[in-house]
Amino acid sequence: MSDPCVSIILTGDTPALQRTEVKQPRLQPGEVLVEILCCTICGSDLHTYEGTRSTPCPTILGHEMVGRVVDLHPEHHTVDFLNRPVNTGDRITWSVAVACQKCEYCRRGLTQKCTSLFKYGHQKLTDENYLSGGLASHCHLVKGTTIFKVPASLPDQIASPANCATATVMAAFRLAGEIKNRSVLILGAGMLGITATAVAKSRGAASVIVSDINPQRVQRGLEFGATHSILVKKDQPLHSEVHHLTQGRGVDFVFDMTGVPDVIESGLEALDIGGTMILVGSVYPARPLQVSAEQVVRRLLKIEGIHNYVDLDLANALNFLERYQHTYPFQKLCDQSYSLEEVTQAFEATGEHHSYRVAVLPQKKS
């Protein structure tokens, strides 16, 4: 008889987290059972745990995952994104969202906005799928999940954020287009911003300016390829600092990872004529932006938003991490790990120390 699976359920009640043992699911054609090797805690996980972000409960949090295939349906030929066979023992990650591929949005290529979207780490648990998040010993991959084999050289704790943070950054740069020999400003030096800094530098940006209110994070930005840094202060408008660094011209691209209206508005002021702003971090309620439509028109500005990503972005994320994992110190971004029995401590460490990422290793013994 198979060993039971262990999950840490967010109940929506008190206590918030509950350890549960469940039987291994009986797979249907196209489904896969994965033993979770690593789950890194994303900012959205922390906000949900702390009660500042709503989600259907009961649920299992955690969507940044790497795992090993332990079971496949015997009558179904499972392949990865590159159409390679998936076998038991393969180390994989997978797209955080599963789309129907049939609705209007899917047909338009906006699969992340599918009308019947399934999202790992965000789903309310059901009798059919009760292992849908990363804070568990196993994850039950539903039919239609896009699977990616993790490069052998890529450690679990570097690969784990690929299917959220890194892929989202890749989506933002896909939207931006060619940045070689252009100037780039990154607003916010958290996980998204630090990753974006490295991507911009690796793609040949002439200058990469990183900004944050945290001096340690600004310094980290320099380690990840920034040519200039700005420690944001209340009495010094951000755009004034950018104009000083660019001889008054401003930058070609601004990537906002903060979602903070004041920061976004200053970022718009930092754009050169014909510049583009990509909004990434505005995923929570905030006051409306104060934007001068006249200035957008006269200065030929573009403002675009990106939410989540498509499968190609995750493929590009893994390729990027494999190629640049030693060029930039990605191993420093996940500096603490906890067992599945220590999930509460993992959340506390994430909040108290403002860590880029904290890892939960479900196979680790506490």
Steps between C-alpha positions, in 0.01 A plus 500: 500500500632848410614734775255784571564848366541786746364848440490826695154644445406865537161455662368855500428452872706478819754348506585620152714200403409137549714195430304231318580152371319384188524199273685518171257591222399252232618660178284557196648513146722806463554547873834478681595455866809691607703476819578859593870565554485876557235769535609862539266743674386781271382838622142410407523191724611717792222755443240223488639339815494837680141564388569801277424308181184292460487152351240220501547267799583233586807508278866404490724800444819491297537517124875539446593133487749244378419131532578149388252289305390198703194381308350530152186355348616184319273553201599860429818618325603810697738751339658826611491844336767390251303184417747276684365195687444550873596200713499410867811640664510814284557825688246751376319825551174606336295800404320650799180529296314245286288641218221337301652605163145541364347822638520840332799613708691179435435535127644853521817373667401637843504160665570649843152656478320177410137505612543162674852547632647255752785644711729294720529637851179703461228236456233408750551133585250250362441126529653460153807717559618536856873537424520819294761705688867492587478478879451126483698184445344454155321695229234355272543645150174524311455421133618785280782612730806609301804319638863609477803288580738684731859516371724266698742781587230718656457460879146461633507827693604702195258322266197516731412870443521449123131421460392824666752782548745419221232413244307818582813706440551321169143588405567866579809507278314319223243779513770768498679367191861577407700672775854456368696826526202668669467644851292321763365600842386230742264623773528273803782259579305207641503159331335633184720809483826321567419241236400774254830677563693188404282439194543858378877482538522159334300629201745779432335806651740794484411605853294340775389715792351322801309687773360407839443645847709222657879559486579128519279428202648787301844352564375159392384658176858597420604138553236397245625722221373851569727772366349759735290493815265743669412481868157662497446771762187700575667837442659401167262429210601181323466648153737784591766245591441316173530821297825577679641158403382531138610858427140614514361262239335229706488130418355294217330239719359495852398171661291555813506211747363695798137574418535822703320791326751766612786290365323429171421868446862596562607221266286649223676832554830316457417380147666652196292597195369180341556306822309199625381412849418138582283457810562170679451557871150648505324186619332642809253787557650849502389854427449592132804631316523871425618499139506795262348373177644805325852401605443141388395629157758776456789285623383193302499279808372144530357347818438126502414244764593135535340248734641149540647343186461248218683168468778637279595744776565213742715324241701821459523537879660158542739564212599833653562354846701211359720736299549776757480323837873557555521843335271647764477376863158336481601259776495794745130568439379190686709478815270314741322165479243326717330163514130451435445481875657847533275689258390750765864587570560532126223759468628686805851508357369629167314785668749594771819492296352627171678213329493477124398137534474241775483135397283223638654160430220244553738205495724660766471360852443756773 
